Amino acid sequence: MSSERSRLILTLAVVVGLGALVFLFRRRRNRREQAELDESLSRTLGTDTGRDTTGIDAFVTLRTLEEARTMDHTAVVLQGGSGAQIYLTVPVKYVSCDGDSLVALLASLDAIEWNDPAQASLSFELAPIGSGIYGGMGGGSVIDGIWMHPRLSDSGILPLAADVIYGRRRVSDVRSGFPRSARG
């Protein structure tokens, strides 16, 4: 009995250890991908992303879309005004477009609402369906689909943003359907 228990404990330790190694290797690989996404975000928005290089966050934020796709219960969050408004959330499992398309969508949404690219951000968060996303103007929610702030949704652009997220159209193809500004 004791040798079976020891063997079971050893097997469990090996499985947990291997899982941790796989996670670390994926994280290392994804740092390069995050650098590329940050560069794309900076180029598109014309600003520095201002990422925290210490890797310490108050909540669980993943580095890349690809990393988020390897985990359950993750969501894409687009926001502007340094969190003053959550533009859109969507569970990562529904995202068929690439990271560059999300960056372009963020830039288009920000041009409507805040028009302050330095304050816009794209994040990948550990946030299951039903989670709230803290932010100004009522924050946001992660739903089983695409959640969009009412100011944006009321302007009729949710179906256009959905086409981009689901990989059916590019941002450049839907941008003409976006209003110029919802503010003032």
N, C-alpha and C positions, 0 to 999 in steps of 0.2 A: 504494500500500500504506500509506503514511504517513497519507494523508488518511482511509482507512478505519479505521485504528487510532485516530486522533484522534477520529473520529466515534463509534466504539465506546466510547472512554473517556468522552467527553462524555455520551453516552446513559446509560452506567452511573452517572456522577456525578449526573445529573438524577434517575434512578430512585431512587438511594439518598437523595438530598436530599429528594425528595417523600415517601418512606417515613418519614424522620425527622420531617418536618412533620406528617404524618398522626398519627404516634405522639404528638407533643407536643400537638396539638389534642385528641386523645382523652383524654390525661392531664389536661389543663386542664378539660375537660368533666366528667371523672369525679371531680375534687376536690369539686365540688358534691354529687355523688351520695354520695361518701364521708362528707361532713359530715352528710348526711341519715341514712346508716346509723349513724354514730357517735352521732347524737342518739337514734336508735331504740334502739341498744344501751344507751346511758346510761339512757334512760327505762325499758326493760324490766328491766335489771339493777339499776337504782337507784344507779348509780355513774358516775364519770367513766371514759372508756375508757383514759385515760392514753397516748394515741397519741404517738409520737415525731414532733414537728412539723418536725424537721430533714429528714425524708425519708431518713435514712441508716439502713440495716438491715444486720445481719451476714449476712443471706441475702435472697434476692429475694422481697419481699412486695408484692403488688399492692394497690391502694387499694380497689377495689370488685369485686363479683361481675361487673358488666358489663365491666370492664377485663379480668378474668380470662377471661371468655368470648371475648375477642378474640384470645387467645393459645393456642397448643398447650401441652400438658404442664403444666397448672395444676391445683391441688387446693385444696379447702376443708379447713381444719383447725380443729376445735373442741377447745379445751383448757381445763383448769382448774388451780387452784392455782399460778398463774403459771408454767405449763409443767410442773408436777409430775405431770400426767397428760394424755396425749392421749386425748380422748374418742372422736373419730371423724375419719376422713379420707375424702374421696371426690373422684375426678377431677371437675373442673368440668363436663366434657362430659356428665356424668350428672345434673347438678342441674337440675331443672325448676321448683323452687320459687323464690320471691323472697328477697331479703336479709332481710326482716323475719321470714320463716319460719325462716331459719337462726338468727337471733338468738333467736327463741322456743325453738327446739330446743336451742340452747346453754344457755339459762336452765333448761330442764327437766332436761337432763343434769347440769348443775352442781348443781341442787337435790338430785339423787340422790347424787352423789359427794362434792363438797367443800362445797357450800352456802356459797360465798364469792364472790358476784357480782363483787366488786372484783378478783378474781384470775382470772376467766374471760375467754377471748378467742376471737374469731372472726378467722381470717386467710385470705387467698387467696394461695397461694404458688406459685412456679414450682417444681414438683416432679413429674417424670414418673412414670408407673407403674413400680414397682420401687424408688422412693426410700424412704429411711428418714426419719422425722421425729423429730428429737431432742426428748427430754422424759423426765421421770421415769417411774417405774413401767414401764420397758421401752420407752418411746417409742412410736412408731407406724410404720405403713407405708402407702404409697400403693399400693393394689392396683387391679386392673381391676374395680372395683365399690366397695362401701362396706366400709371397714375400721373395726371398733369395738373398743375396748379390751376384753379378755376379761372383766373385772369387769362391764362393762355388757352385753356380749353374752350372758354366762352368765345374766343376769337375764331374758332373753327379749325385750328391747326393740328388737333390731336390725330386725325386720320393721316395727315401728311407726315407727322413725326413717326406714326406707327409704320408707315410704308418704309421709312428709313431704317428704323429699328429692326423690322422683320426682313430687311435686306431686299425688298421689292423695288426700291428706287433710291437714287442718290440724293443727297441734300441739294445739290445744284439743280436737280430736276423738280424739287418741290418748293424751293425757296421763293419762287414767284407767287405762291399761294399764301405766304406769310404776310401778316400786316406789317407796316413800317414800324409802328410803335404803339404799345398799349398804354404807355404812360403819357400823362399831360397832354 
